[in-house]
């Protein structure tokens, strides 16, 4: 975290030094601070990597650097807010600048004094840096020994997993059989790799060890070895260990010459030995990067024996990379089911007997916390086994204090260490992003889009050339998913994460580290002691108490350093009336204000418009109906979310927000049914002046072609939602869209409601599209198209949109348009009439005809269907897997005709009557042998 803050402060200091006119006589002091922090940066990165096992002195030094960087940022931001914001011109502007100069003279002296103080602190910290460098630096012996100790501890920890009795692990029986079959089956003339991937503590090592030691595997693979790789892999030592094992397995003497061989020589030795040895099976346990595999694979000969390699890893990309060339398989380990978790729990504590009735509730509560993680179940079971089964309160105390057990050095310390390893392996920017998830309460389903935009606002995301900041942030999220640290719970139409969550025990580790670094302070609004005098990020969770008390009264200085205020869940009205105004008054340096879902908020507090540095304002789901002209004062605002509010118009002053990247303003037509769309906002006539806009959702186009033309000036747009669109503006819109080369998502809602929607006409030839090159580039970045309104025919341009993944046609009323729709790469097509989905297909070339009945709501994504839809017998669709869940068939004449279906699964079907049920199963029988 210190690295994140320091990087931003260094950039800010560099900007100040370039703008020398603002500094006056402070330039020399600012230059000194910049230089000293720059010198400490590289060392700090290494120091933070070793913070887990470092001595308290080093941990305190890292904390000092972090706090000094934060305080430097505070001073710089206060300086900017006071002296760089007065840009008025003319006579009145000059008078105002003179007045402000006199008014701020005392403030300038105070800022100068604070900069001098920071300089003295950093000078002292820098001396500590020089003292510690020899002890903890990259080349220092102490640093190496630290890593060695940590690595040895980790190896012992992994060895424990290899010694767990199999009778305690009956739950691995089915996965074990599956992996053994994968080892024994397949081409005997090719090396095959089986990669097992999953989060830390899920049982990868234990499972693979059982497979490796199975008598049938031993019989088929006489040459075997087990190599533990780990994070701090010494490749030369690893090869020597492999050679020793191979010789010992074959009861041959280990050559002494290997001690003096280079890594290249050792690889050649291994390859020559294996080519002559016969059929081999080697396990590489705990692989952390692809580079290891790219190096070791050259020591593994193909031969004609049908050799096998098994590999365990926490990273999905490592698992995939190892299997590409070998046509191997990736086996993803999932958490244990509730039944298997219970079996493992009872085997460990009660030797297979049933849990006593009086302990059932607390035992289930503990298992809920483990969420199917075998390591946690075994560790917590061991802790509970030492408690008196006749004293329920002892078990309840363990359940309540699980977070504290992780923090200490007791029986759960190993769980913490194993879960912490994945965190320690992260680059510094991903560490901060992961710790930031501590803003969410336990078991909370996180909206990925909200999370990545908060990362951006907090400046955790670095700009990259030729990439939007949002794409970089989504890349961060994908990497955390890839490392098994974040679990995806829902996806959008093209496979990008929609919602996600954090495993409960991993969240406890994250909370612990977040508190240590004073990253986030979370509260429910009840009485509490703030963990720090300087609260920098305050998160308010929904209180579980019906009698929520006001937060402990403190001096307003508590919020003077506040940078972010976020609410998750509904805020108690009493807290809303007291805490929010207090924060608004005293938090002049606030950059993030997220009040999403606060239905008791009816107007934007005036104090918010004095927050000069505010970058992120989320008022989604509030009852705000008006945006004051003072919004123009927020000149650093990049994100403004007024979705699902009563706002229908934005003032002219919105055009002053030249950094605005995200703008969402809409009011649902029918809050109970999203199929009816939403009212957009009436924008100023020269809306095209907001050149930084990337997301524009939803703009009201009822005022005519002028506003549609203005949209064409917003060439950075990636997402555009237009409402109240008129048919006569179709030609202008086509011209506008030709300018939006980066557009990924386009939604057009015609003027009118339901059956009264106007026709959407996009078949207009424009001079800019006359050349073949212009025509080919038209909307080629578009991934999703939503047309909400009547269609006379499918727009011709749709057939040329080769990047299109999904099309939604709502209220089209054109029965033949779907059958004529041919989009080579579209994975999903949805037609909705009267608020119901009539047809939805995915999987390659989409050719469809609408059904003759009105079926239940259906949504199909990537070959998985949720619901039950009617298809005309002429329609075709190809799926590898068809799943029907939570469906309600409203007509008995529902039928499905699909080709090349491998599996049909019915789950929780809710059918209106027996006749409908019989008809559905008759339709399923129509599939014959494919079902």
HUFEN-V817933 format. One record per pair of residues at least 24 apart in sequence whose ideal C-beta (glycine too) atoms are under 7 Angstrom apart, sorted by the first residue. I is the first residue (numbers start at 0). J is the second residue. D is the distance in Angstrom with one decimal. If there is no record, write none. Layout:
I;J;D / I;J;D
This chain:
0;65;6.3 / 0;431;5.5 / 0;434;6.8 / 0;516;4.4 / 0;518;5.7 / 1;43;5.8 / 1;47;6.1 / 1;61;5.6 / 1;64;5.1 / 1;65;3.8 / 1;68;6.5 / 2;43;5.8 / 2;44;5.4 / 2;47;5.9 / 2;427;4.2 / 3;427;6.4 / 3;428;6.6 / 3;431;4.5 / 3;459;6.2 / 4;65;6.0 / 4;68;4.2 / 4;69;5.8 / 4;72;6.9 / 5;36;6.0 / 5;40;5.8 / 5;43;6.4 / 5;64;6.8 / 5;68;4.8 / 7;72;7.0 / 7;458;5.2 / 8;36;6.6 / 8;68;4.8 / 8;71;5.2 / 8;72;5.2 / 9;33;6.6 / 9;36;5.8 / 9;37;6.1 / 9;40;7.0 / 11;72;6.8 / 11;75;5.4 / 15;75;6.6 / 21;82;6.0 / 21;83;6.0 / 25;111;5.8 / 25;114;5.6 / 28;114;5.1 / 28;115;6.3 / 28;118;5.1 / 29;114;6.8 / 31;118;5.8 / 32;71;6.4 / 32;117;6.2 / 32;118;5.8 / 32;121;5.6 / 35;121;5.0 / 35;122;7.0 / 35;125;4.8 / 36;68;6.9 / 36;121;6.6 / 38;125;7.0 / 39;64;6.3 / 39;125;6.5 / 39;128;5.1 / 42;128;5.9 / 42;132;5.9 / 42;136;6.6 / 44;427;6.2 / 45;136;6.9 / 45;137;5.6 / 46;135;5.8 / 47;427;6.6 / 49;135;6.2 / 49;142;6.7 / 49;145;5.9 / 51;419;6.5 / 51;423;6.1 / 52;145;5.7 / 52;149;5.4 / 53;135;6.8 / 57;131;5.9 / 57;135;5.8 / 60;127;5.0 / 60;131;6.1 / 63;124;5.2 / 64;124;5.9 / 65;516;6.9 / 67;117;6.6 / 67;120;5.4 / 67;121;5.7 / 67;124;6.0 / 69;535;6.7 / 70;117;6.2 / 71;117;5.4 / 73;560;5.9 / 73;588;6.2 / 74;110;6.3 / 74;113;5.0 / 74;114;6.1 / 74;117;6.4 / 76;588;5.2 / 76;612;5.6 / 77;110;6.6 / 77;588;6.9 / 78;110;5.3 / 80;587;6.7 / 80;611;4.4 / 80;612;6.6 / 81;106;5.5 / 84;611;5.9 / 146;231;5.2 / 150;229;6.1 / 150;231;4.5 / 153;229;5.7 / 154;227;6.0 / 154;229;6.8 / 156;413;6.0 / 156;416;6.6 / 156;417;6.7 / 157;204;5.9 / 157;227;5.7 / 157;284;6.9 / 157;285;6.5 / 160;204;4.4 / 160;205;5.0 / 161;204;6.7 / 161;208;5.0 / 163;205;5.7 / 165;209;6.2 / 167;346;5.2 / 167;347;6.1 / 168;205;6.4 / 169;342;6.3 / 170;335;5.8 / 170;339;4.0 / 170;342;6.0 / 170;343;5.7 / 171;202;6.8 / 171;205;6.9 / 171;206;5.1 / 171;209;6.1 / 174;206;5.7 / 175;206;6.4 / 175;209;5.3 / 175;210;5.6 / 178;210;4.8 / 178;330;6.4 / 179;210;5.7 / 179;213;5.9 / 179;215;6.4 / 179;216;6.1 / 181;328;5.6 / 182;216;6.2 / 182;280;6.8 / 182;307;5.1 / 183;219;6.1 / 186;305;6.9 / 187;304;7.0 / 187;305;3.4 / 188;303;5.0 / 188;305;6.8 / 189;301;6.3 / 189;325;6.8 / 190;299;6.2 / 190;301;5.0 / 190;306;4.9 / 190;308;6.7 / 190;325;5.4 / 191;307;5.4 / 191;325;5.5 / 191;326;7.0 / 191;327;5.2 / 192;308;4.8 / 192;310;6.4 / 192;321;5.0 / 192;322;5.2 / 192;325;4.4 / 192;327;3.6 / 193;307;6.9 / 193;309;5.0 / 193;327;5.7 / 193;328;5.6 / 193;330;6.6 / 194;310;4.7 / 194;312;6.5 / 194;318;3.8 / 194;321;5.2 / 194;322;5.5 / 194;327;6.6 / 194;329;5.0 / 194;330;7.0 / 195;309;7.0 / 195;311;4.9 / 195;330;5.0 / 195;332;6.1 / 196;312;5.4 / 196;315;5.6 / 196;318;4.0 / 196;329;6.1 / 196;331;5.4 / 196;332;7.0 / 197;331;6.3 / 197;332;3.4 / 197;483;6.1 / 198;313;6.3 / 198;483;3.8 / 198;502;6.8 / 199;313;5.8 / 199;417;4.8 / 199;418;5.5 / 199;420;6.1 / 199;421;5.3 / 200;372;5.1 / 200;373;6.9 / 200;374;3.2 / 200;375;6.2 / 200;414;6.6 / 200;417;5.0 / 200;418;6.4 / 201;332;4.9 / 201;334;6.6 / 201;372;6.1 / 201;373;6.5 / 202;332;6.5 / 202;373;4.2 / 203;311;4.1 / 203;332;5.8 / 204;284;5.6 / 204;311;5.9 / 207;282;5.9 / 207;284;6.8 / 207;309;5.4 / 207;311;5.5 / 211;280;7.0 / 211;282;5.4 / 211;309;6.8 / 216;280;6.5 / 219;278;6.9 / 220;278;5.4 / 220;279;6.1 / 220;280;3.6 / 220;307;6.5 / 221;277;5.8 / 221;278;6.5 / 222;248;6.5 / 222;249;6.9 / 222;276;4.6 / 222;277;5.6 / 222;278;6.6 / 222;279;3.8 / 223;248;5.9 / 223;279;6.7 / 223;280;5.1 / 223;281;7.0 / 224;248;6.7 / 224;281;4.8 / 225;282;4.8 / 225;284;6.7 / 226;281;6.9 / 226;282;6.7 / 226;283;5.3 / 226;284;6.8 / 227;284;4.9 / 227;285;5.9 / 228;283;5.5 / 228;284;6.4 / 228;285;5.2 / 228;286;5.0 / 228;287;7.0 / 228;291;6.2 / 229;285;5.2 / 230;287;5.2 / 230;420;6.7 / 230;424;5.7 / 232;291;6.4 / 234;262;5.7 / 234;294;6.7 / 235;262;4.9 / 235;265;6.5 / 238;262;6.6 / 238;265;3.8 / 238;266;6.5 / 238;269;6.2 / 239;265;6.5 / 241;269;6.1 / 242;268;6.3 / 242;269;6.2 / 245;272;6.0 / 245;276;7.0 / 249;276;6.9 / 266;297;6.1 / 266;298;4.1 / 269;298;4.3 / 270;298;4.9 / 270;300;5.4 / 273;299;6.8 / 273;300;5.4 / 274;300;4.7 / 274;302;6.0 / 277;304;6.1 / 278;304;4.0 / 278;305;6.2 / 278;306;6.2 / 279;306;5.1 / 280;307;4.6 / 281;308;5.4 / 282;309;4.6 / 283;308;6.9 / 283;310;4.8 / 284;311;5.0 / 285;311;5.9 / 286;310;5.5 / 286;311;6.9 / 286;312;4.6 / 286;317;5.6 / 287;314;6.9 / 287;424;6.1 / 288;317;6.5 / 289;316;6.5 / 289;317;5.5 / 289;320;4.6 / 292;317;6.9 / 292;320;6.2 / 292;321;4.8 / 313;421;5.7 / 313;482;6.0 / 313;483;4.9 / 314;481;5.9 / 314;482;5.4 / 315;481;4.7 / 316;481;5.3 / 334;370;5.8 / 334;371;2.7 / 334;372;6.1 / 335;371;4.0 / 335;373;6.3 / 336;371;6.9 / 340;366;5.2 / 340;369;6.6 / 340;371;5.4 / 340;376;5.9 / 341;366;6.6 / 343;373;6.5 / 343;376;5.2 / 344;376;5.6 / 344;380;5.6 / 347;377;6.0 / 347;380;3.7 / 347;381;7.0 / 347;384;6.9 / 348;380;5.0 / 348;383;5.9 / 348;384;5.0 / 355;388;6.1 / 357;391;5.7 / 358;388;6.6 / 358;391;6.4 / 358;394;5.9 / 361;391;6.6 / 361;394;4.6 / 361;395;5.3 / 361;398;5.4 / 364;398;5.1 / 365;398;5.3 / 368;401;5.7 / 368;503;5.2 / 368;504;6.8 / 369;504;6.9 / 370;502;5.6 / 370;503;5.5 / 372;502;6.8 / 372;504;6.3 / 374;414;5.9 / 374;417;6.2 / 375;414;5.5 / 375;504;5.3 / 378;410;5.9 / 378;411;5.4 / 378;413;6.3 / 378;414;4.9 / 379;411;6.9 / 381;410;5.5 / 382;410;4.5 / 382;411;6.7 / 401;507;6.8 / 402;507;4.7 / 402;510;6.9 / 405;507;5.0 / 405;508;6.4 / 405;511;6.6 / 406;511;5.5 / 414;504;6.5 / 415;508;5.8 / 418;504;6.4 / 418;505;5.3 / 418;508;4.9 / 419;508;5.8 / 421;482;5.9 / 421;483;6.9 / 421;484;5.6 / 422;508;6.9 / 428;459;6.3 / 428;461;6.5 / 429;475;6.1 / 429;478;6.2 / 429;479;6.3 / 431;459;5.1 / 432;459;5.3 / 432;475;5.3 / 432;479;6.8 / 433;479;6.0 / 433;484;6.0 / 433;509;6.4 / 434;509;5.8 / 434;512;5.8 / 434;513;4.8 / 434;516;7.0 / 434;518;5.3 / 435;459;6.8 / 435;518;6.9 / 435;519;7.0 / 436;501;5.5 / 436;509;6.3 / 437;509;5.2 / 437;510;5.2 / 437;513;4.1 / 437;519;5.0 / 437;521;6.9 / 438;519;5.5 / 438;521;6.8 / 438;538;4.5 / 438;565;5.7 / 438;567;6.6 / 439;567;6.0 / 440;540;4.9 / 440;567;6.4 / 441;503;6.1 / 441;506;6.4 / 443;500;7.0 / 443;567;6.9 / 444;488;6.0 / 444;498;5.0 / 444;500;5.8 / 445;498;6.3 / 445;499;5.1 / 445;500;6.1 / 446;498;6.1 / 447;476;6.1 / 447;496;4.5 / 447;497;6.0 / 447;498;6.3 / 447;499;5.6 / 451;476;5.8 / 452;638;5.9 / 452;661;6.8 / 453;591;6.7 / 453;593;6.8 / 456;590;6.6 / 456;591;4.8 / 456;614;5.1 / 456;615;3.4 / 456;638;6.1 / 457;563;6.7 / 457;591;6.4 / 467;693;6.3 / 467;717;6.7 / 469;693;6.9 / 490;860;6.9 / 492;783;6.4 / 492;804;6.3 / 492;805;4.4 / 492;827;5.6 / 492;860;5.8 / 493;782;6.0 / 493;804;4.6 / 493;805;6.9 / 494;861;6.4 / 522;550;6.5 / 524;550;5.5 / 524;571;5.9 / 524;574;4.3 / 524;578;6.8 / 526;551;5.0 / 527;551;6.1 / 529;553;6.9 / 529;557;6.2 / 533;560;4.4 / 534;558;6.7 / 534;560;6.9 / 534;561;5.9 / 535;560;5.6 / 535;561;6.4 / 535;562;5.1 / 536;562;6.1 / 536;563;4.2 / 537;561;6.0 / 537;564;5.2 / 538;565;4.8 / 538;567;6.3 / 539;566;4.7 / 539;570;6.0 / 540;567;5.3 / 540;568;5.9 / 541;568;3.1 / 541;569;5.5 / 542;571;5.9 / 547;571;4.5 / 547;573;6.7 / 547;574;6.6 / 549;573;6.5 / 549;574;6.6 / 549;577;5.7 / 550;578;6.0 / 555;581;6.7 / 555;585;4.1 / 558;582;5.5 / 558;585;4.4 / 558;586;4.8 / 559;585;6.0 / 560;588;6.9 / 561;586;4.2 / 561;589;5.9 / 562;588;6.3 / 562;589;6.4 / 562;590;5.2 / 562;591;6.7 / 563;590;6.6 / 563;591;3.8 / 564;589;6.5 / 564;592;5.6 / 565;591;6.8 / 565;593;4.3 / 566;593;6.7 / 566;594;5.4 / 566;597;5.9 / 568;596;6.9 / 569;596;6.2 / 569;597;6.9 / 569;598;6.8 / 570;597;5.2 / 572;599;4.9 / 575;599;5.3 / 575;600;6.7 / 579;604;6.8 / 580;604;6.5 / 583;607;5.9 / 588;612;5.9 / 589;613;6.0 / 590;614;4.9 / 590;615;6.8 / 591;615;4.4 / 592;616;5.4 / 593;617;4.2 / 594;618;5.7 / 594;621;6.3 / 595;619;4.3 / 595;620;5.6 / 596;620;4.4 / 597;621;5.3 / 598;622;6.0 / 603;627;6.7 / 608;632;4.9 / 608;633;6.5 / 611;635;7.0 / 614;638;6.7 / 618;644;6.3 / 619;643;5.7 / 626;650;6.2 / 628;652;4.7 / 631;655;3.9 / 637;661;6.8 / 643;667;6.3 / 646;680;6.2 / 647;678;6.1 / 647;680;5.9 / 647;681;6.5 / 648;680;5.9 / 648;681;4.3 / 649;680;5.5 / 649;682;6.0 / 649;683;7.0 / 651;683;4.8 / 653;683;6.6 / 654;683;5.9 / 654;685;6.6 / 654;688;4.9 / 654;689;6.5 / 656;689;6.9 / 657;691;6.4 / 658;691;5.7 / 659;689;5.5 / 659;691;6.0 / 659;692;6.1 / 660;691;5.5 / 660;692;6.6 / 660;693;5.1 / 661;693;6.7 / 661;694;4.5 / 662;692;6.1 / 662;694;6.5 / 662;695;5.6 / 663;694;6.6 / 663;696;4.5 / 665;696;6.8 / 665;697;4.6 / 672;834;5.9 / 674;809;6.4 / 674;831;5.9 / 674;834;4.3 / 676;722;6.7 / 676;748;4.8 / 676;787;5.4 / 677;722;6.8 / 678;722;6.5 / 679;722;3.6 / 679;723;6.4 / 682;706;6.1 / 685;709;6.4 / 687;712;3.1 / 687;713;6.1 / 689;713;6.6 / 690;715;6.9 / 691;715;6.4 / 692;716;6.2 / 693;717;4.9 / 694;718;4.6 / 695;719;5.3 / 695;720;7.0 / 696;720;4.1 / 697;721;6.8 / 697;722;4.8 / 699;723;4.9 / 700;724;4.9 / 700;725;6.9 / 700;728;6.5 / 701;725;6.9 / 701;750;6.0 / 703;728;6.8 / 704;728;5.0 / 704;731;4.4 / 707;731;4.7 / 707;732;5.4 / 707;735;5.6 / 708;735;6.4 / 710;735;5.2 / 711;735;3.6 / 711;738;4.5 / 714;738;5.7 / 714;739;6.6 / 715;741;6.4 / 716;741;6.6 / 716;742;5.7 / 717;741;5.4 / 717;742;6.3 / 717;743;4.8 / 718;743;6.3 / 718;744;4.5 / 719;745;5.5 / 720;746;4.3 / 721;746;6.9 / 721;747;5.1 / 721;748;6.8 / 722;748;4.5 / 723;750;4.7 / 724;748;6.3 / 724;749;5.1 / 724;750;6.3 / 724;759;6.8 / 725;750;5.6 / 725;757;6.4 / 726;757;5.0 / 726;758;5.2 / 726;760;5.4 / 729;760;4.1 / 729;761;5.7 / 729;763;5.6 / 730;763;4.1 / 732;761;7.0 / 733;761;6.0 / 733;763;4.4 / 733;765;5.4 / 734;765;4.8 / 734;767;6.6 / 736;778;6.0 / 737;765;6.3 / 737;767;4.9 / 737;768;6.1 / 737;777;5.9 / 740;776;6.7 / 740;780;6.4 / 741;780;5.7 / 742;778;6.2 / 742;780;5.9 / 742;781;5.7 / 743;780;5.8 / 743;781;6.5 / 743;782;4.8 / 744;782;6.4 / 744;783;4.6 / 745;781;6.0 / 745;784;5.5 / 746;785;3.9 / 747;786;5.7 / 747;787;6.8 / 748;787;4.1 / 748;788;6.3 / 749;787;6.7 / 749;788;2.9 / 749;789;6.8 / 753;810;6.4 / 756;788;4.1 / 756;789;5.2 / 756;810;5.4 / 757;788;6.2 / 757;789;6.7 / 758;788;6.9 / 758;789;4.6 / 758;790;6.8 / 758;791;5.7 / 759;786;5.5 / 759;788;4.5 / 759;789;6.9 / 759;790;6.0 / 761;794;4.0 / 761;796;6.5 / 762;794;5.5 / 762;795;5.6 / 786;811;7.0 / 790;816;5.5 / 792;816;6.5 / 793;819;5.9 / 793;820;5.5 / 797;822;6.5 / 798;822;6.6 / 814;849;5.5 / 817;847;4.6 / 817;848;6.5 / 817;849;5.7 / 818;846;7.0 / 818;847;6.3 / 818;848;4.5 / 820;845;6.2 / 820;847;6.9 / 821;845;7.0 / 821;846;6.4 / 826;861;6.6 / 827;859;6.1 / 827;860;6.2 / 836;868;6.7 / 838;868;6.4 / 838;870;6.7 / 839;868;5.9 / 840;876;4.3 / 842;876;6.2 / 842;877;4.5 / 842;878;5.5 / 843;877;6.0 / 846;875;6.4 / 847;874;5.1 / 848;873;5.1 / 848;874;4.8 / 852;890;4.5 / 852;892;5.1 / 852;893;6.3 / 853;889;6.7 / 853;890;6.5 / 854;888;6.7 / 854;889;6.8 / 854;890;6.7 / 854;893;5.6 / 855;886;5.4 / 855;887;4.9 / 855;888;5.8 / 855;889;5.8 / 867;893;6.5 / 869;893;4.8 / 869;894;6.3 / 870;894;6.9 / 870;895;5.5 / 870;896;5.6 / 872;896;5.2 / 883;908;6.7 / 888;915;5.4 / 888;919;6.3 / 891;915;4.4 / 891;918;5.3 / 893;918;6.8 / 893;919;6.5 / 893;922;7.0 / 894;922;4.7 / 895;922;5.3 / 900;926;5.9 / 900;929;4.9 / 900;930;7.0 / 901;929;6.7 / 903;930;4.8
